[in-house]
Amino acid sequence: MTARKKDRFVIRFLSPLESVGGGAVIHELPCKHKRKAESVLDEFEDEENDQLPELVLRWLSKHEDRPVRAEEFVDAHRLQDEKLLETFREMTSRQQFAVLYGKKNSYYWTFEAEDEKWQEVLHALNDFHGQHPFLQGAPRLYLKNRCFATWDAPRVDAYLDFLVCEGRIAEVWNKPEQNGQETESLCRVEKSEAVYAKSDFIVVRDDKMKRFTSRILKSLQRNGVNLIPIGTLMTETTAKEEFEDRIAYLVSIGKLIPIEGDLYTAPRVAEEIREKLTEYGREHEKISFAELRDLLGTTRKSAKPIMAWLDREGITMWCGKETERVLRARQDSVEA
């Protein structure tokens, strides 16, 4: 049979032919339920009387494992969108539940469920900061695996943005610093590279970190463009994980420049490479690996990863040959 909400019906026996009773349709496509359960009867009563606020809160309490969209409520109850959305707007203004704003959808959640998830996130961040005191925050993937294993990406992003807006956590974009000022000149950071930290967390730059930074930079500056694997600078007294975290922190604040793989250099060396390429580009349109090697006074082993870094920085550009690149600054000036 087909039916819709508020349709009236009569129930009759076929034999003997007599009427048994009647009623009105409350829900035409209900989920399987226990017909005498008190919660089910309460929900039917709300639906019968069009008590949408109570119905919404009751429904949200059944989906505390994750925030939900208003459209999911529509699908479950076959209600008119306009009427339902107006109800959600009114309940939002009265702050009857938590609202998470995503890029395409808004999500709704009970305050109790949200607080329970927040405690889970807070515990995960405490663990991360304890294990990685030199990193500015936890990657999104760490939190996804730890706290949101069954959630889709839009819900995760909406909830993390909600926590950031509430001031409970900080979103750190790993913008490098120079002379105490933030700058974006040394690297470009995508949204997926942002990390998250407790709002009151800071990396302690103690004397040990200062000595570590000085030692690493002096070693890299001494080697110059003759790149060495960063792992060769690890001492026996430093644990591997701690060493890697310290290196990652120096990269995040712009004290180290990642070239390729485990090859890094100091900002001063990177700037010297840029200056030499700029000078070279005034008279040349292209540069080969061999020419780059001779220009920098290094080996082919170092010139190849440096060329890859120059490509990422936008200083050189692929020209169809594996061993040759176009100098972008030179090309841009010619086109202008």
Phi and psi restraints in degrees (value plus and minus 20) as a CYANA .aco file:
   2 THR   PHI    -133.8   -93.8
   2 THR   PSI     124.2   164.2
   3 ALA   PHI    -177.6  -137.6
   3 ALA   PSI     141.3   181.3
   4 ARG   PHI    -157.7  -117.7
   4 ARG   PSI     147.6   187.6
   5 LYS   PHI     -77.1   -37.1
   5 LYS   PSI     118.4   158.4
   6 LYS   PHI      56.5    96.5
   6 LYS   PSI     -19.6    20.4
   7 ASP   PHI     -83.6   -43.6
   7 ASP   PSI     118.4   158.4
   8 ARG   PHI    -113.7   -73.7
   8 ARG   PSI     132.9   172.9
   9 PHE   PHI    -166.0  -126.0
   9 PHE   PSI     140.9   180.9
  10 VAL   PHI    -146.9  -106.9
  10 VAL   PSI     117.8   157.8
  11 ILE   PHI    -126.5   -86.5
  11 ILE   PSI     107.1   147.1
  12 ARG   PHI    -152.8  -112.8
  12 ARG   PSI     128.0   168.0
  13 PHE   PHI     -96.9   -56.9
  13 PHE   PSI     128.7   168.7
  14 LEU   PHI    -104.3   -64.3
  14 LEU   PSI     -54.8   -14.8
  15 SER   PHI    -170.0  -130.0
  15 SER   PSI      96.4   136.4
  16 PRO   PHI     -89.8   -49.8
  16 PRO   PSI     132.0   172.0
  17 LEU   PHI     -97.0   -57.0
  17 LEU   PSI      78.6   118.6
  18 GLU   PHI    -172.6  -132.6
  18 GLU   PSI     133.4   173.4
  19 SER   PHI    -100.5   -60.5
  19 SER   PSI     116.0   156.0
  20 VAL   PHI    -121.0   -81.0
  20 VAL   PSI     -59.1   -19.1
  21 GLY   PHI     155.9   195.9
  21 GLY   PSI    -186.7  -146.7
  22 GLY   PHI    -187.9  -147.9
  22 GLY   PSI    -198.6  -158.6
  23 GLY   PHI     155.9   195.9
  23 GLY   PSI    -179.8  -139.8
  24 ALA   PHI    -153.2  -113.2
  24 ALA   PSI     127.7   167.7
  25 VAL   PHI     -93.1   -53.1
  25 VAL   PSI     105.5   145.5
  26 ILE   PHI    -115.0   -75.0
  26 ILE   PSI     -62.2   -22.2
  27 HIS   PHI    -165.1  -125.1
  27 HIS   PSI     101.5   141.5
  28 GLU   PHI    -101.5   -61.5
  28 GLU   PSI     -42.4    -2.4
  29 LEU   PHI    -155.4  -115.4
  29 LEU   PSI      45.7    85.7
  30 PRO   PHI     -95.9   -55.9
  30 PRO   PSI     137.4   177.4
  31 CYS   PHI     -95.0   -55.0
  31 CYS   PSI     143.4   183.4
  32 LYS   PHI     -85.1   -45.1
  32 LYS   PSI     114.3   154.3
  33 HIS   PHI    -170.5  -130.5
  33 HIS   PSI     145.7   185.7
  34 LYS   PHI    -107.2   -67.2
  34 LYS   PSI      99.8   139.8
  35 ARG   PHI     -86.5   -46.5
  35 ARG   PSI     -41.8    -1.8
  36 LYS   PHI    -125.2   -85.2
  36 LYS   PSI     -16.1    23.9
  37 ALA   PHI     -86.4   -46.4
  37 ALA   PSI     115.1   155.1
  38 GLU   PHI     -80.8   -40.8
  38 GLU   PSI     -60.5   -20.5
  39 SER   PHI     -84.6   -44.6
  39 SER   PSI     -56.1   -16.1
  40 VAL   PHI     -88.0   -48.0
  40 VAL   PSI     -62.7   -22.7
  41 LEU   PHI     -83.6   -43.6
  41 LEU   PSI     -58.9   -18.9
  42 ASP   PHI     -83.5   -43.5
  42 ASP   PSI     -60.5   -20.5
  43 GLU   PHI     -86.4   -46.4
  43 GLU   PSI     -61.2   -21.2
  44 PHE   PHI     -82.3   -42.3
  44 PHE   PSI     -58.4   -18.4
  45 GLU   PHI     -84.8   -44.8
  45 GLU   PSI     -61.0   -21.0
  46 ASP   PHI     -83.0   -43.0
  46 ASP   PSI     -62.2   -22.2
  47 GLU   PHI     -86.5   -46.5
  47 GLU   PSI     -60.1   -20.1
  48 GLU   PHI     -83.7   -43.7
  48 GLU   PSI     -58.4   -18.4
  49 ASN   PHI    -113.9   -73.9
  49 ASN   PSI     -13.4    26.6
  50 ASP   PHI      36.6    76.6
  50 ASP   PSI      19.0    59.0
  51 GLN   PHI    -105.5   -65.5
  51 GLN   PSI      56.4    96.4
  52 LEU   PHI     -81.6   -41.6
  52 LEU   PSI     -65.7   -25.7
  53 PRO   PHI     -75.7   -35.7
  53 PRO   PSI     -66.0   -26.0
  54 GLU   PHI     -84.6   -44.6
  54 GLU   PSI     -58.0   -18.0
  55 LEU   PHI     -86.0   -46.0
  55 LEU   PSI     -60.8   -20.8
  56 VAL   PHI     -83.7   -43.7
  56 VAL   PSI     -67.8   -27.8
  57 LEU   PHI     -83.7   -43.7
  57 LEU   PSI     -58.4   -18.4
  58 ARG   PHI     -86.3   -46.3
  58 ARG   PSI     -58.6   -18.6
  59 TRP   PHI     -89.6   -49.6
  59 TRP   PSI     -61.8   -21.8
  60 LEU   PHI     -81.5   -41.5
  60 LEU   PSI     -57.1   -17.1
  61 SER   PHI     -85.8   -45.8
  61 SER   PSI     -39.8     0.2
  62 LYS   PHI    -105.5   -65.5
  62 LYS   PSI     -30.2     9.8
  63 HIS   PHI    -145.2  -105.2
  63 HIS   PSI      33.3    73.3
  64 GLU   PHI    -102.6   -62.6
  64 GLU   PSI     -25.8    14.2
  65 ASP   PHI     -94.1   -54.1
  65 ASP   PSI     -39.9     0.1
  66 ARG   PHI    -182.8  -142.8
  66 ARG   PSI     134.7   174.7
  67 PRO   PHI     -89.2   -49.2
  67 PRO   PSI     132.8   172.8
  68 VAL   PHI    -146.7  -106.7
  68 VAL   PSI     139.6   179.6
  69 ARG   PHI    -110.6   -70.6
  69 ARG   PSI     134.4   174.4
  70 ALA   PHI     -81.6   -41.6
  70 ALA   PSI     -53.1   -13.1
  71 GLU   PHI     -82.7   -42.7
  71 GLU   PSI     -50.7   -10.7
  72 GLU   PHI     -87.7   -47.7
  72 GLU   PSI     -55.4   -15.4
  73 PHE   PHI     -87.0   -47.0
  73 PHE   PSI     -60.9   -20.9
  74 VAL   PHI     -79.3   -39.3
  74 VAL   PSI     -66.7   -26.7
  75 ASP   PHI     -81.9   -41.9
  75 ASP   PSI     -55.8   -15.8
  76 ALA   PHI     -96.4   -56.4
  76 ALA   PSI     -49.0    -9.0
  77 HIS   PHI    -137.7   -97.7
  77 HIS   PSI     -23.6    16.4
  78 ARG   PHI      35.2    75.2
  78 ARG   PSI      27.6    67.6
  79 LEU   PHI    -120.2   -80.2
  79 LEU   PSI     143.0   183.0
  80 GLN   PHI     -91.2   -51.2
  80 GLN   PSI     112.5   152.5
  81 ASP   PHI     -77.5   -37.5
  81 ASP   PSI     -65.9   -25.9
  82 GLU   PHI     -81.6   -41.6
  82 GLU   PSI     -65.4   -25.4
  83 LYS   PHI     -85.5   -45.5
  83 LYS   PSI     -61.3   -21.3
  84 LEU   PHI     -88.1   -48.1
  84 LEU   PSI     -66.0   -26.0
  85 LEU   PHI     -81.9   -41.9
  85 LEU   PSI     -56.6   -16.6
  86 GLU   PHI     -83.9   -43.9
  86 GLU   PSI     -59.6   -19.6
  87 THR   PHI     -83.4   -43.4
  87 THR   PSI     -63.4   -23.4
  88 PHE   PHI     -83.4   -43.4
  88 PHE   PSI     -59.4   -19.4
  89 ARG   PHI     -84.1   -44.1
  89 ARG   PSI     -62.9   -22.9
  90 GLU   PHI     -85.3   -45.3
  90 GLU   PSI     -62.3   -22.3
  91 MET   PHI     -89.0   -49.0
  91 MET   PSI     -53.1   -13.1
  92 THR   PHI     -84.7   -44.7
  92 THR   PSI     -64.3   -24.3
  93 SER   PHI     -83.9   -43.9
  93 SER   PSI     -49.4    -9.4
  94 ARG   PHI    -109.0   -69.0
  94 ARG   PSI     -17.2    22.8
  95 GLN   PHI      34.3    74.3
  95 GLN   PSI      32.9    72.9
  96 GLN   PHI    -110.9   -70.9
  96 GLN   PSI     -27.6    12.4
  97 PHE   PHI    -179.7  -139.7
  97 PHE   PSI     150.8   190.8
  98 ALA   PHI    -104.1   -64.1
  98 ALA   PSI     118.4   158.4
  99 VAL   PHI    -138.6   -98.6
  99 VAL   PSI     106.3   146.3
 100 LEU   PHI    -130.9   -90.9
 100 LEU   PSI     105.8   145.8
 101 TYR   PHI    -120.3   -80.3
 101 TYR   PSI      94.2   134.2
 102 GLY   PHI    -117.2   -77.2
 102 GLY   PSI    -197.8  -157.8
 103 LYS   PHI     -86.4   -46.4
 103 LYS   PSI     -58.9   -18.9
 104 LYS   PHI    -135.6   -95.6
 104 LYS   PSI     -44.7    -4.7
 105 ASN   PHI    -155.7  -115.7
 105 ASN   PSI     136.9   176.9
 106 SER   PHI    -122.3   -82.3
 106 SER   PSI     126.7   166.7
 107 TYR   PHI    -143.9  -103.9
 107 TYR   PSI     127.2   167.2
 108 TYR   PHI    -143.5  -103.5
 108 TYR   PSI     125.4   165.4
 109 TRP   PHI    -175.1  -135.1
 109 TRP   PSI     128.0   168.0
 110 THR   PHI     -91.4   -51.4
 110 THR   PSI     130.5   170.5
 111 PHE   PHI     -82.9   -42.9
 111 PHE   PSI     -54.9   -14.9
 112 GLU   PHI     -85.4   -45.4
 112 GLU   PSI     -64.4   -24.4
 113 ALA   PHI     -87.4   -47.4
 113 ALA   PSI     -59.6   -19.6
 114 GLU   PHI     -84.0   -44.0
 114 GLU   PSI     -61.8   -21.8
 115 ASP   PHI     -85.0   -45.0
 115 ASP   PSI     -56.5   -16.5
 116 GLU   PHI     -85.2   -45.2
 116 GLU   PSI     -61.1   -21.1
 117 LYS   PHI     -88.6   -48.6
 117 LYS   PSI     -57.0   -17.0
 118 TRP   PHI     -81.1   -41.1
 118 TRP   PSI     -61.5   -21.5
 119 GLN   PHI     -81.7   -41.7
 119 GLN   PSI     -55.9   -15.9
 120 GLU   PHI     -86.3   -46.3
 120 GLU   PSI     -63.7   -23.7
 121 VAL   PHI     -85.0   -45.0
 121 VAL   PSI     -62.9   -22.9
 122 LEU   PHI     -81.3   -41.3
 122 LEU   PSI     -61.5   -21.5
 123 HIS   PHI     -83.7   -43.7
 123 HIS   PSI     -61.0   -21.0
 124 ALA   PHI     -84.6   -44.6
 124 ALA   PSI     -61.2   -21.2
 125 LEU   PHI     -88.6   -48.6
 125 LEU   PSI     -57.7   -17.7
 126 ASN   PHI     -80.5   -40.5
 126 ASN   PSI     -62.4   -22.4
 127 ASP   PHI     -83.3   -43.3
 127 ASP   PSI     -64.3   -24.3
 128 PHE   PHI     -84.7   -44.7
 128 PHE   PSI     -66.7   -26.7
 129 HIS   PHI     -83.4   -43.4
 129 HIS   PSI     -53.6   -13.6
 130 GLY   PHI     -89.1   -49.1
 130 GLY   PSI     -56.6   -16.6
 131 GLN   PHI    -104.2   -64.2
 131 GLN   PSI     -46.7    -6.7
 132 HIS   PHI    -151.5  -111.5
 132 HIS   PSI      49.3    89.3
 133 PRO   PHI     -87.5   -47.5
 133 PRO   PSI     -32.8     7.2
 134 PHE   PHI    -121.4   -81.4
 134 PHE   PSI     -20.6    19.4
 135 LEU   PHI    -116.5   -76.5
 135 LEU   PSI     124.3   164.3
 136 GLN   PHI     -96.3   -56.3
 136 GLN   PSI     -35.0     5.0
 137 GLY   PHI     158.2   198.2
 137 GLY   PSI     154.2   194.2
 138 ALA   PHI    -109.8   -69.8
 138 ALA   PSI     117.2   157.2
 139 PRO   PHI     -82.9   -42.9
 139 PRO   PSI     134.4   174.4
 140 ARG   PHI     -77.6   -37.6
 140 ARG   PSI     -58.6   -18.6
 141 LEU   PHI     -82.8   -42.8
 141 LEU   PSI     -56.2   -16.2
 142 TYR   PHI     -81.0   -41.0
 142 TYR   PSI     -67.6   -27.6
 143 LEU   PHI     -87.8   -47.8
 143 LEU   PSI     -56.8   -16.8
 144 LYS   PHI     -80.1   -40.1
 144 LYS   PSI     -68.2   -28.2
 145 ASN   PHI     -90.1   -50.1
 145 ASN   PSI     -54.0   -14.0
 146 ARG   PHI    -101.6   -61.6
 146 ARG   PSI     -59.5   -19.5
 147 CYS   PHI    -140.1  -100.1
 147 CYS   PSI     -39.8     0.2
 148 PHE   PHI    -150.6  -110.6
 148 PHE   PSI      23.5    63.5
 149 ALA   PHI     -79.1   -39.1
 149 ALA   PSI     -53.1   -13.1
 150 THR   PHI    -121.0   -81.0
 150 THR   PSI     -16.0    24.0
 151 TRP   PHI    -110.7   -70.7
 151 TRP   PSI     131.7   171.7
 152 ASP   PHI    -104.3   -64.3
 152 ASP   PSI     145.3   185.3
 153 ALA   PHI     -79.2   -39.2
 153 ALA   PSI     -63.9   -23.9
 154 PRO   PHI     -79.2   -39.2
 154 PRO   PSI     -57.8   -17.8
 155 ARG   PHI     -88.8   -48.8
 155 ARG   PSI     -59.8   -19.8
 156 VAL   PHI     -81.3   -41.3
 156 VAL   PSI     -68.8   -28.8
 157 ASP   PHI     -81.8   -41.8
 157 ASP   PSI     -61.4   -21.4
 158 ALA   PHI     -83.9   -43.9
 158 ALA   PSI     -60.2   -20.2
 159 TYR   PHI     -92.5   -52.5
 159 TYR   PSI     -60.5   -20.5
 160 LEU   PHI     -83.1   -43.1
 160 LEU   PSI     -60.3   -20.3
 161 ASP   PHI     -84.0   -44.0
 161 ASP   PSI     -57.0   -17.0
 162 PHE   PHI     -80.9   -40.9
 162 PHE   PSI     -65.5   -25.5
 163 LEU   PHI     -86.2   -46.2
 163 LEU   PSI     -56.6   -16.6
 164 VAL   PHI     -85.3   -45.3
 164 VAL   PSI     -66.6   -26.6
 165 CYS   PHI     -82.7   -42.7
 165 CYS   PSI     -53.2   -13.2
 166 GLU   PHI     -96.1   -56.1
 166 GLU   PSI     -31.6     8.4
 167 GLY   PHI      60.6   100.6
 167 GLY   PSI      -7.3    32.7
 168 ARG   PHI    -101.3   -61.3
 168 ARG   PSI     -53.2   -13.2
 169 ILE   PHI    -150.6  -110.6
 169 ILE   PSI     143.9   183.9
 170 ALA   PHI    -135.7   -95.7
 170 ALA   PSI     118.8   158.8
 171 GLU   PHI    -118.1   -78.1
 171 GLU   PSI      95.7   135.7
 172 VAL   PHI    -124.1   -84.1
 172 VAL   PSI     105.4   145.4
 173 TRP   PHI    -114.9   -74.9
 173 TRP   PSI     -15.2    24.8
 174 ASN   PHI      36.1    76.1
 174 ASN   PSI      19.5    59.5
 175 LYS   PHI     -96.9   -56.9
 175 LYS   PSI     106.4   146.4
 176 PRO   PHI     -87.0   -47.0
 176 PRO   PSI     137.9   177.9
 177 GLU   PHI    -131.7   -91.7
 177 GLU   PSI     132.4   172.4
 178 GLN   PHI    -162.1  -122.1
 178 GLN   PSI     101.0   141.0
 179 ASN   PHI      33.8    73.8
 179 ASN   PSI      21.8    61.8
 180 GLY   PHI      60.8   100.8
 180 GLY   PSI     -23.4    16.6
 181 GLN   PHI    -131.1   -91.1
 181 GLN   PSI     125.7   165.7
 182 GLU   PHI    -100.5   -60.5
 182 GLU   PSI     124.5   164.5
 183 THR   PHI    -166.9  -126.9
 183 THR   PSI     135.1   175.1
 184 GLU   PHI    -131.8   -91.8
 184 GLU   PSI      -6.0    34.0
 185 SER   PHI     -95.4   -55.4
 185 SER   PSI     -44.0    -4.0
 186 LEU   PHI    -111.8   -71.8
 186 LEU   PSI     -42.2    -2.2
 187 CYS   PHI    -180.3  -140.3
 187 CYS   PSI     139.3   179.3
 188 ARG   PHI    -134.4   -94.4
 188 ARG   PSI     107.5   147.5
 189 VAL   PHI    -128.9   -88.9
 189 VAL   PSI     108.7   148.7
 190 GLU   PHI    -107.9   -67.9
 190 GLU   PSI     143.8   183.8
 191 LYS   PHI     -75.7   -35.7
 191 LYS   PSI     -60.4   -20.4
 192 SER   PHI     -87.0   -47.0
 192 SER   PSI     -34.4     5.6
 193 GLU   PHI    -112.4   -72.4
 193 GLU   PSI     -24.5    15.5
 194 ALA   PHI     -84.8   -44.8
 194 ALA   PSI     127.7   167.7
 195 VAL   PHI    -140.7  -100.7
 195 VAL   PSI     142.9   182.9
 196 TYR   PHI    -145.2  -105.2
 196 TYR   PSI     119.2   159.2
 197 ALA   PHI    -158.8  -118.8
 197 ALA   PSI     141.3   181.3
 198 LYS   PHI     -80.2   -40.2
 198 LYS   PSI     125.5   165.5
 199 SER   PHI     -81.8   -41.8
 199 SER   PSI     -44.7    -4.7
 200 ASP   PHI    -122.1   -82.1
 200 ASP   PSI     -10.4    29.6
 201 PHE   PHI    -103.8   -63.8
 201 PHE   PSI     116.4   156.4
 202 ILE   PHI    -157.3  -117.3
 202 ILE   PSI     128.3   168.3
 203 VAL   PHI    -100.7   -60.7
 203 VAL   PSI     104.0   144.0
 204 VAL   PHI     -99.8   -59.8
 204 VAL   PSI      96.4   136.4
 205 ARG   PHI    -112.7   -72.7
 205 ARG   PSI      58.0    98.0
 206 ASP   PHI    -102.3   -62.3
 206 ASP   PSI    -198.7  -158.7
 207 ASP   PHI     -81.3   -41.3
 207 ASP   PSI     -53.9   -13.9
 208 LYS   PHI     -84.4   -44.4
 208 LYS   PSI     -61.4   -21.4
 209 MET   PHI     -86.5   -46.5
 209 MET   PSI     -59.2   -19.2
 210 LYS   PHI     -83.0   -43.0
 210 LYS   PSI     -62.8   -22.8
 211 ARG   PHI     -86.1   -46.1
 211 ARG   PSI     -60.1   -20.1
 212 PHE   PHI     -81.5   -41.5
 212 PHE   PSI     -67.6   -27.6
 213 THR   PHI     -80.1   -40.1
 213 THR   PSI     -65.5   -25.5
 214 SER   PHI     -82.3   -42.3
 214 SER   PSI     -61.8   -21.8
 215 ARG   PHI     -86.4   -46.4
 215 ARG   PSI     -64.1   -24.1
 216 ILE   PHI     -84.9   -44.9
 216 ILE   PSI     -66.6   -26.6
 217 LEU   PHI     -85.2   -45.2
 217 LEU   PSI     -60.8   -20.8
 218 LYS   PHI     -83.0   -43.0
 218 LYS   PSI     -60.5   -20.5
 219 SER   PHI     -85.3   -45.3
 219 SER   PSI     -63.8   -23.8
 220 LEU   PHI     -88.9   -48.9
 220 LEU   PSI     -59.0   -19.0
 221 GLN   PHI     -87.5   -47.5
 221 GLN   PSI     -54.5   -14.5
 222 ARG   PHI     -87.1   -47.1
 222 ARG   PSI     -56.9   -16.9
 223 ASN   PHI    -100.4   -60.4
 223 ASN   PSI     -41.9    -1.9
 224 GLY   PHI      40.2    80.2
 224 GLY   PSI    -148.9  -108.9
 225 VAL   PHI    -102.4   -62.4
 225 VAL   PSI     -22.4    17.6
 226 ASN   PHI    -106.0   -66.0
 226 ASN   PSI      69.1   109.1
 227 LEU   PHI     -88.3   -48.3
 227 LEU   PSI     123.2   163.2
 228 ILE   PHI    -148.0  -108.0
 228 ILE   PSI     127.0   167.0
 229 PRO   PHI     -78.7   -38.7
 229 PRO   PSI     113.8   153.8
 230 ILE   PHI     -83.2   -43.2
 230 ILE   PSI     -47.1    -7.1
 231 GLY   PHI     -83.8   -43.8
 231 GLY   PSI     -41.7    -1.7
 232 THR   PHI     -90.1   -50.1
 232 THR   PSI     -32.6     7.4
 233 LEU   PHI    -114.5   -74.5
 233 LEU   PSI     -18.6    21.4
 234 MET   PHI     -97.6   -57.6
 234 MET   PSI     112.1   152.1
 235 THR   PHI    -111.2   -71.2
 235 THR   PSI     145.5   185.5
 236 GLU   PHI     -90.1   -50.1
 236 GLU   PSI     -41.2    -1.2
 237 THR   PHI    -106.2   -66.2
 237 THR   PSI     -24.3    15.7
 238 THR   PHI    -130.7   -90.7
 238 THR   PSI     107.9   147.9
 239 ALA   PHI     -87.1   -47.1
 239 ALA   PSI     128.1   168.1
 240 LYS   PHI     -78.6   -38.6
 240 LYS   PSI     -65.6   -25.6
 241 GLU   PHI     -83.2   -43.2
 241 GLU   PSI     -61.1   -21.1
 242 GLU   PHI     -84.3   -44.3
 242 GLU   PSI     -61.7   -21.7
 243 PHE   PHI     -81.4   -41.4
 243 PHE   PSI     -66.6   -26.6
 244 GLU   PHI     -83.7   -43.7
 244 GLU   PSI     -58.9   -18.9
 245 ASP   PHI     -85.2   -45.2
 245 ASP   PSI     -60.6   -20.6
 246 ARG   PHI     -85.1   -45.1
 246 ARG   PSI     -61.2   -21.2
 247 ILE   PHI     -83.4   -43.4
 247 ILE   PSI     -64.2   -24.2
 248 ALA   PHI     -80.7   -40.7
 248 ALA   PSI     -58.3   -18.3
 249 TYR   PHI     -85.7   -45.7
 249 TYR   PSI     -63.1   -23.1
 250 LEU   PHI     -83.6   -43.6
 250 LEU   PSI     -55.6   -15.6
 251 VAL   PHI     -85.3   -45.3
 251 VAL   PSI     -62.7   -22.7
 252 SER   PHI     -84.8   -44.8
 252 SER   PSI     -47.6    -7.6
 253 ILE   PHI    -122.4   -82.4
 253 ILE   PSI     -10.9    29.1
 254 GLY   PHI      62.5   102.5
 254 GLY   PSI      -9.2    30.8
 255 LYS   PHI    -100.1   -60.1
 255 LYS   PSI     -40.0     0.0
 256 LEU   PHI    -148.7  -108.7
 256 LEU   PSI     125.1   165.1
 257 ILE   PHI    -131.8   -91.8
 257 ILE   PSI      95.4   135.4
 258 PRO   PHI     -93.0   -53.0
 258 PRO   PSI     108.1   148.1
 259 ILE   PHI    -116.3   -76.3
 259 ILE   PSI     -81.5   -41.5
 260 GLU   PHI    -187.0  -147.0
 260 GLU   PSI     112.9   152.9
 261 GLY   PHI      38.7    78.7
 261 GLY   PSI    -143.8  -103.8
 262 ASP   PHI    -117.5   -77.5
 262 ASP   PSI       1.3    41.3
 263 LEU   PHI    -121.6   -81.6
 263 LEU   PSI     107.0   147.0
 264 TYR   PHI    -152.4  -112.4
 264 TYR   PSI     145.0   185.0
 265 THR   PHI    -164.8  -124.8
 265 THR   PSI     149.9   189.9
 266 ALA   PHI    -104.0   -64.0
 266 ALA   PSI     131.2   171.2
 267 PRO   PHI     -75.1   -35.1
 267 PRO   PSI     -56.5   -16.5
 268 ARG   PHI     -83.0   -43.0
 268 ARG   PSI     -61.7   -21.7
 269 VAL   PHI     -86.8   -46.8
 269 VAL   PSI     -61.1   -21.1
 270 ALA   PHI     -81.8   -41.8
 270 ALA   PSI     -60.2   -20.2
 271 GLU   PHI     -87.3   -47.3
 271 GLU   PSI     -57.2   -17.2
 272 GLU   PHI     -83.8   -43.8
 272 GLU   PSI     -58.1   -18.1
 273 ILE   PHI     -83.2   -43.2
 273 ILE   PSI     -65.2   -25.2
 274 ARG   PHI     -79.3   -39.3
 274 ARG   PSI     -64.8   -24.8
 275 GLU   PHI     -82.4   -42.4
 275 GLU   PSI     -60.8   -20.8
 276 LYS   PHI     -87.5   -47.5
 276 LYS   PSI     -59.1   -19.1
 277 LEU   PHI     -87.4   -47.4
 277 LEU   PSI     -57.1   -17.1
 278 THR   PHI     -83.8   -43.8
 278 THR   PSI     -64.4   -24.4
 279 GLU   PHI     -84.4   -44.4
 279 GLU   PSI     -62.5   -22.5
 280 TYR   PHI     -83.9   -43.9
 280 TYR   PSI     -56.4   -16.4
 281 GLY   PHI     -90.4   -50.4
 281 GLY   PSI     -33.1     6.9
 282 ARG   PHI     -89.6   -49.6
 282 ARG   PSI     -42.4    -2.4
 283 GLU   PHI    -142.9  -102.9
 283 GLU   PSI     -27.2    12.8
 284 HIS   PHI    -151.8  -111.8
 284 HIS   PSI     126.3   166.3
 285 GLU   PHI    -115.7   -75.7
 285 GLU   PSI     -45.9    -5.9
 286 LYS   PHI    -152.4  -112.4
 286 LYS   PSI     143.8   183.8
 287 ILE   PHI    -167.1  -127.1
 287 ILE   PSI     117.0   157.0
 288 SER   PHI    -119.6   -79.6
 288 SER   PSI     150.6   190.6
 289 PHE   PHI     -78.4   -38.4
 289 PHE   PSI     -64.6   -24.6
 290 ALA   PHI     -82.7   -42.7
 290 ALA   PSI     -61.3   -21.3
 291 GLU   PHI     -87.9   -47.9
 291 GLU   PSI     -57.6   -17.6
 292 LEU   PHI     -85.2   -45.2
 292 LEU   PSI     -62.2   -22.2
 293 ARG   PHI     -78.3   -38.3
 293 ARG   PSI     -67.0   -27.0
 294 ASP   PHI     -89.7   -49.7
 294 ASP   PSI     -57.4   -17.4
 295 LEU   PHI     -83.2   -43.2
 295 LEU   PSI     -61.5   -21.5
 296 LEU   PHI    -107.9   -67.9
 296 LEU   PSI     -35.7     4.3
 297 GLY   PHI      51.7    91.7
 297 GLY   PSI      22.8    62.8
 298 THR   PHI    -148.1  -108.1
 298 THR   PSI    -186.2  -146.2
 299 THR   PHI    -120.8   -80.8
 299 THR   PSI     142.4   182.4
 300 ARG   PHI     -82.9   -42.9
 300 ARG   PSI     -51.8   -11.8
 301 LYS   PHI     -81.0   -41.0
 301 LYS   PSI     -55.3   -15.3
 302 SER   PHI    -107.7   -67.7
 302 SER   PSI     -51.5   -11.5
 303 ALA   PHI     -85.1   -45.1
 303 ALA   PSI     -55.4   -15.4
 304 LYS   PHI     -84.4   -44.4
 304 LYS   PSI     -71.0   -31.0
 305 PRO   PHI     -86.9   -46.9
 305 PRO   PSI     -50.5   -10.5
 306 ILE   PHI     -85.1   -45.1
 306 ILE   PSI     -58.5   -18.5
 307 MET   PHI     -83.4   -43.4
 307 MET   PSI     -60.4   -20.4
 308 ALA   PHI     -82.5   -42.5
 308 ALA   PSI     -59.7   -19.7
 309 TRP   PHI     -85.3   -45.3
 309 TRP   PSI     -60.5   -20.5
 310 LEU   PHI     -82.7   -42.7
 310 LEU   PSI     -55.3   -15.3
 311 ASP   PHI     -82.7   -42.7
 311 ASP   PSI     -66.9   -26.9
 312 ARG   PHI     -85.0   -45.0
 312 ARG   PSI     -53.7   -13.7
 313 GLU   PHI     -96.7   -56.7
 313 GLU   PSI     -30.4     9.6
 314 GLY   PHI      61.3   101.3
 314 GLY   PSI      -5.5    34.5
 315 ILE   PHI    -103.5   -63.5
 315 ILE   PSI     -57.3   -17.3
 316 THR   PHI    -140.5  -100.5
 316 THR   PSI     146.2   186.2
 317 MET   PHI    -165.2  -125.2
 317 MET   PSI     121.8   161.8
 318 TRP   PHI     -77.7   -37.7
 318 TRP   PSI     115.3   155.3
 319 CYS   PHI    -145.4  -105.4
 319 CYS   PSI      -4.9    35.1
 320 GLY   PHI      80.0   120.0
 320 GLY   PSI     -29.4    10.6
 321 LYS   PHI    -137.1   -97.1
 321 LYS   PSI     117.3   157.3
 322 GLU   PHI     -83.3   -43.3
 322 GLU   PSI     -56.3   -16.3
 323 THR   PHI    -122.3   -82.3
 323 THR   PSI      -5.0    35.0
 324 GLU   PHI    -163.6  -123.6
 324 GLU   PSI     127.5   167.5
 325 ARG   PHI    -154.9  -114.9
 325 ARG   PSI     133.1   173.1
 326 VAL   PHI    -108.4   -68.4
 326 VAL   PSI     118.4   158.4
 327 LEU   PHI    -100.4   -60.4
 327 LEU   PSI      92.2   132.2
 328 ARG   PHI     -82.9   -42.9
 328 ARG   PSI     -60.1   -20.1
 329 ALA   PHI     -82.3   -42.3
 329 ALA   PSI     -58.2   -18.2
 330 ARG   PHI     -87.2   -47.2
 330 ARG   PSI     -63.4   -23.4
 331 GLN   PHI     -85.0   -45.0
 331 GLN   PSI     -61.9   -21.9
 332 ASP   PHI     -82.4   -42.4
 332 ASP   PSI     -58.8   -18.8
 333 SER   PHI     -89.7   -49.7
 333 SER   PSI     -54.6   -14.6
 334 VAL   PHI     -87.7   -47.7
 334 VAL   PSI     -64.4   -24.4
 335 GLU   PHI     -85.9   -45.9
 335 GLU   PSI     -55.1   -15.1
